[in-house]
Amino acid sequence: MTVYEDLVVRNSDDVSDFRRGRIKESEIRQTIVHFKADTGAHRNVITRDVFERLGLCKTGEQTFKLAGGQSARMDISSPMQIIWHDRRIDMDAAIAPSGASNLFSITAMELLDIMPDPSKGCLIGIHGDDYLNELE
């Protein structure tokens, strides 16, 4: 069973500007993104419309090997903050055309200490409610 999760995503630059007192918290651009948990993806993928809604910047481009074996050149976004419960991570993303799937990468899941649970159809904490990051 494929696991999907709706996650709050925020513009990381806006979050930094709020912390520095440059903008109000209400001015942080954010949205809820319907992600597919993809344990085969090493980078997050967001659609162009999510990229634009968050006001992210293009920081470069890269060639990616896709699930079907073909390659595609995709733009890379500036960092976004992804929130799952009380856990947060700031990461960039590859930018896919509107209408494609938003992919939540295994890299992000590992850093947040979460994993997909196909029996429940959602993401769960690997160590329950405890947030554990390994440094070894």
C-alpha positions as CSV (number, residue, x, y, z in Angstrom):
1,M,0.0,0.0,0.0
2,T,1.3,3.4,-0.9
3,V,1.5,5.9,1.9
4,Y,0.4,9.5,1.5
5,E,0.7,12.2,4.1
6,D,-0.4,15.9,4.2
7,L,2.5,17.9,5.6
8,V,2.9,21.6,6.4
9,V,5.6,23.1,4.3
10,R,7.0,26.6,4.9
11,N,9.5,28.9,3.1
12,S,12.7,28.5,5.1
13,D,13.9,32.0,4.2
14,D,10.7,33.4,5.6
15,V,11.1,31.4,8.8
16,S,14.7,32.9,9.1
17,D,13.3,36.4,8.5
18,F,10.7,35.8,11.2
19,R,13.3,34.7,13.7
20,R,15.4,37.8,12.9
21,G,12.3,40.0,13.4
22,R,12.1,41.1,9.8
23,I,8.6,39.8,9.2
24,K,5.6,38.8,11.3
25,E,4.9,35.1,11.8
26,S,1.7,35.5,9.8
27,E,3.8,36.5,6.8
28,I,5.6,33.2,6.6
29,R,4.5,31.6,3.3
30,Q,3.3,28.1,3.9
31,T,0.9,25.5,2.5
32,I,-0.2,21.9,3.1
33,V,1.3,19.5,0.6
34,H,0.0,16.1,-0.2
35,F,3.2,14.0,-0.3
36,K,3.7,10.4,-1.4
37,A,6.2,8.7,1.0
38,D,8.8,7.4,-1.4
39,T,11.5,5.3,0.1
40,G,13.3,5.1,-3.2
41,A,13.7,8.8,-3.6
42,H,16.8,10.5,-2.1
43,R,15.6,14.0,-2.7
44,N,12.2,15.6,-2.1
45,V,10.1,16.5,-5.1
46,I,7.5,19.3,-5.2
47,T,5.4,20.5,-8.1
48,R,6.0,23.8,-9.8
49,D,2.7,25.2,-8.3
50,V,3.9,24.3,-4.7
51,F,7.2,25.9,-5.5
52,E,5.5,29.1,-6.7
53,R,2.9,29.2,-3.8
54,L,5.8,29.1,-1.3
55,G,7.8,31.8,-3.1
56,L,10.9,29.6,-3.3
57,C,13.9,30.4,-5.5
58,K,15.6,28.3,-8.1
59,T,19.1,27.5,-6.9
60,G,20.3,25.3,-9.7
61,E,19.4,22.3,-11.7
62,Q,20.4,18.6,-11.7
63,T,19.9,15.5,-13.7
64,F,17.9,12.8,-11.9
65,K,17.3,9.1,-12.7
66,L,13.6,8.4,-12.5
67,A,11.8,5.3,-11.3
68,G,11.3,4.1,-14.9
69,G,15.0,4.2,-15.6
70,Q,14.9,7.4,-17.8
71,S,16.7,10.6,-16.8
72,A,15.3,14.1,-16.5
73,R,16.9,17.5,-15.8
74,M,15.0,19.3,-13.1
75,D,15.3,22.7,-11.3
76,I,16.3,22.7,-7.6
77,S,14.5,24.9,-5.1
78,S,15.8,26.9,-2.2
79,P,15.2,25.2,1.2
80,M,11.7,24.7,2.5
81,Q,10.8,23.6,6.0
82,I,8.8,20.4,6.3
83,I,6.9,19.8,9.5
84,W,5.6,16.4,10.8
85,H,4.0,16.7,14.2
86,D,6.6,18.5,16.3
87,R,9.5,17.6,14.0
88,R,11.0,19.9,11.4
89,I,13.6,19.7,8.7
90,D,14.8,22.3,6.2
91,M,15.7,20.8,2.8
92,D,15.6,21.7,-0.9
93,A,13.6,19.9,-3.5
94,A,13.6,19.0,-7.1
95,I,10.8,20.9,-9.0
96,A,8.5,18.7,-11.1
97,P,5.8,20.0,-13.5
98,S,2.4,20.8,-12.1
99,G,0.3,17.7,-12.0
100,A,3.2,15.4,-11.0
101,S,3.4,13.8,-7.5
102,N,5.0,15.5,-4.6
103,L,7.5,13.0,-3.2
104,F,8.7,12.9,0.4
105,S,12.2,11.3,0.3
106,I,13.7,8.6,2.4
107,T,16.5,11.1,3.3
108,A,13.9,13.4,4.9
109,M,12.2,10.5,6.7
110,E,15.4,9.3,8.1
111,L,16.4,12.7,9.4
112,L,13.0,13.1,11.0
113,D,13.1,9.6,12.5
114,I,9.9,8.5,10.7
115,M,8.8,5.8,8.3
116,P,5.8,4.9,6.3
117,D,3.5,2.3,7.9
118,P,1.5,0.7,5.0
119,S,-0.8,-1.1,7.5
120,K,-1.9,2.2,9.0
121,G,-1.6,4.2,5.7
122,C,0.4,7.0,7.3
123,L,3.9,8.0,8.6
124,I,4.9,6.9,12.1
125,G,7.8,7.6,14.4
126,I,10.5,4.9,14.1
127,H,11.0,5.2,17.9
128,G,7.4,6.0,18.7
129,D,7.0,9.5,20.1
130,D,10.7,9.8,20.9
131,Y,12.7,11.7,18.3
132,L,16.1,9.9,18.0
133,N,18.8,10.9,15.5
134,E,21.9,8.8,15.2
135,L,25.3,10.4,15.0
136,E,27.3,7.3,14.2
